[in-house]
Amino acid sequence: MKNIINKIALILASGFGSGYSPVAPGTAGSLLAVIIWWLAPQVWWLRASLLVISLILGIWSATEAEKKWGHDNGRIVIDEVAGMWITLLFLPKVFLVYLIAFLLFRAMDIIKPLGARQIQNLKGGWGVVADDVLAGIYANILGQITVMIFWKQNHVPLNIILNLF
């Protein structure tokens, strides 16, 4: 039974195998995330649920995968999936917007601005996932600004956010 659970963890951690890409596995995992998000129904609570589940399973599976592959191994891309979904959260489903969001997330994930490098030092799957969460937040903010400037709209449902306070 433990062997099956370990295999499930490795499958999830590798983004259903996208992390085994011989070239740019993080980019492959991010691309997988964009495709899944594009195909998912545009229901905000469903997408938010997908994101929360990816974070929970991401931390667990990355922790398990590190035991076999080592700290933040390139095959672990579940963190890119979660970070990419944070990037796409509340952005309009428009091909060009998703392309820009993808490029912004990859840039933020590689550059690791403002604390992302330090937060990566957290133990286990927490550190693996946390820097991509932060990269996703930065990329989402930049994506929202891009949409507001070039599409003259604000796609963040501000009424939902403001009602939280």
C-alpha positions as CSV (number, residue, x, y, z in Angstrom):
1,M,0.0,0.0,0.0
2,K,2.8,2.4,0.9
3,N,4.4,1.7,-2.5
4,I,1.2,2.8,-4.3
5,I,0.9,6.0,-2.2
6,N,4.6,6.8,-3.1
7,K,3.8,6.3,-6.8
8,I,0.8,8.5,-6.6
9,A,2.9,11.2,-4.9
10,L,5.5,11.0,-7.6
11,I,2.9,11.1,-10.4
12,L,1.4,14.2,-8.8
13,A,4.7,15.9,-8.0
14,S,5.8,15.4,-11.6
15,G,2.7,17.0,-13.0
16,F,1.4,13.7,-14.4
17,G,4.8,13.2,-16.0
18,S,5.4,16.7,-17.5
19,G,8.3,17.1,-15.0
20,Y,10.1,14.3,-16.9
21,S,10.5,16.6,-19.9
22,P,14.2,16.6,-21.0
23,V,14.0,20.3,-21.7
24,A,12.5,22.9,-19.3
25,P,10.4,20.7,-17.1
26,G,9.1,23.7,-15.1
27,T,7.9,25.2,-18.4
28,A,6.2,21.9,-19.3
29,G,4.5,21.8,-15.9
30,S,3.3,25.4,-16.3
31,L,2.0,24.6,-19.8
32,L,0.1,21.7,-18.5
33,A,-1.5,24.0,-15.9
34,V,-2.6,26.5,-18.5
35,I,-4.2,23.7,-20.6
36,I,-6.1,22.3,-17.6
37,W,-7.2,25.8,-16.5
38,W,-8.3,26.7,-20.0
39,L,-10.4,23.5,-20.2
40,A,-11.9,23.8,-16.6
41,P,-15.3,25.4,-16.3
42,Q,-15.2,29.1,-15.6
43,V,-16.8,28.9,-12.2
44,W,-14.8,30.8,-9.7
45,W,-15.5,28.5,-6.7
46,L,-14.5,25.5,-8.7
47,R,-11.3,27.1,-9.9
48,A,-10.5,28.2,-6.3
49,S,-11.1,24.7,-5.1
50,L,-8.8,23.3,-7.8
51,L,-6.2,25.8,-6.6
52,V,-6.5,24.8,-2.9
53,I,-6.4,21.1,-3.8
54,S,-3.3,21.7,-5.9
55,L,-1.6,23.5,-3.0
56,I,-2.5,20.8,-0.5
57,L,-1.5,17.9,-2.8
58,G,1.5,19.9,-4.0
59,I,3.0,20.3,-0.5
60,W,2.4,16.6,0.3
61,S,3.6,15.2,-3.0
62,A,6.7,17.5,-3.2
63,T,7.6,16.4,0.3
64,E,7.4,12.8,-0.7
65,A,9.2,13.3,-4.0
66,E,12.0,15.1,-2.3
67,K,12.7,11.9,-0.3
68,K,13.4,10.1,-3.5
69,W,14.7,12.8,-5.8
70,G,16.3,15.4,-3.5
71,H,15.4,19.0,-2.6
72,D,13.4,20.8,-5.3
73,N,14.4,18.4,-8.0
74,G,13.5,19.6,-11.5
75,R,11.1,16.7,-11.9
76,I,8.9,18.3,-9.2
77,V,6.5,20.6,-11.1
78,I,3.3,20.5,-9.1
79,D,4.5,23.8,-7.7
80,E,4.5,25.3,-11.2
81,V,0.9,24.0,-11.6
82,A,-0.2,25.8,-8.4
83,G,1.8,28.9,-9.2
84,M,0.4,29.1,-12.7
85,W,-3.2,28.7,-11.5
86,I,-2.6,31.5,-9.0
87,T,-1.4,33.6,-12.0
88,L,-4.5,32.8,-14.0
89,L,-7.0,33.3,-11.1
90,F,-9.5,36.0,-12.1
91,L,-7.9,36.7,-15.5
92,P,-10.2,36.6,-18.5
93,K,-10.2,33.5,-20.7
94,V,-8.5,35.1,-23.7
95,F,-5.7,33.3,-25.5
96,L,-3.4,36.4,-25.5
97,V,-4.1,37.1,-21.8
98,Y,-3.2,33.5,-20.9
99,L,-0.1,33.7,-23.1
100,I,1.0,36.9,-21.3
101,A,0.2,35.3,-17.9
102,F,2.3,32.2,-18.8
103,L,5.3,34.4,-19.8
104,L,4.9,36.5,-16.7
105,F,4.8,33.5,-14.4
106,R,7.8,31.8,-16.0
107,A,9.7,35.1,-15.7
108,M,8.7,35.5,-12.0
109,D,9.5,31.9,-11.3
110,I,13.0,32.2,-12.8
111,I,13.8,35.7,-11.4
112,K,12.4,34.9,-8.0
113,P,11.8,38.6,-6.9
114,L,11.2,40.0,-3.4
115,G,11.4,37.1,-1.0
116,A,10.8,34.2,-3.3
117,R,14.3,33.0,-3.1
118,Q,14.3,33.1,0.7
119,I,10.9,31.5,1.1
120,Q,12.2,28.6,-1.0
121,N,14.3,27.6,2.1
122,L,11.3,26.4,4.0
123,K,11.5,22.7,4.8
124,G,10.1,20.0,2.6
125,G,7.3,20.6,0.1
126,W,6.5,23.9,1.8
127,G,9.6,25.5,0.4
128,V,9.1,23.8,-3.0
129,V,5.6,25.2,-3.4
130,A,6.0,28.6,-1.5
131,D,8.3,30.3,-4.0
132,D,5.9,29.4,-6.9
133,V,3.0,30.7,-4.9
134,L,4.8,34.0,-4.5
135,A,5.8,34.0,-8.2
136,G,2.2,33.4,-9.1
137,I,1.0,36.3,-6.9
138,Y,3.5,38.7,-8.5
139,A,2.5,37.4,-12.0
140,N,-1.2,37.7,-11.3
141,I,-0.8,41.3,-10.1
142,L,1.2,42.1,-13.3
143,G,-1.4,40.3,-15.4
144,Q,-4.3,42.3,-13.8
145,I,-2.4,45.5,-14.5
146,T,-1.8,44.4,-18.1
147,V,-5.5,43.6,-18.6
148,M,-6.6,47.0,-17.0
149,I,-4.2,48.9,-19.3
150,F,-4.7,47.1,-22.6
151,W,-8.2,45.8,-22.2
152,K,-9.5,48.8,-20.3
153,Q,-11.2,46.5,-17.8
154,N,-10.7,45.2,-14.3
155,H,-11.4,41.5,-14.3
156,V,-10.9,40.9,-10.6
157,P,-14.3,40.6,-9.0
158,L,-13.7,43.4,-6.5
159,N,-17.1,43.0,-4.9
160,I,-16.1,39.4,-3.8
161,I,-12.7,40.6,-2.4
162,L,-14.1,43.6,-0.7
163,N,-16.9,41.6,1.0
164,L,-14.2,39.5,2.6
165,F,-13.3,42.4,4.7
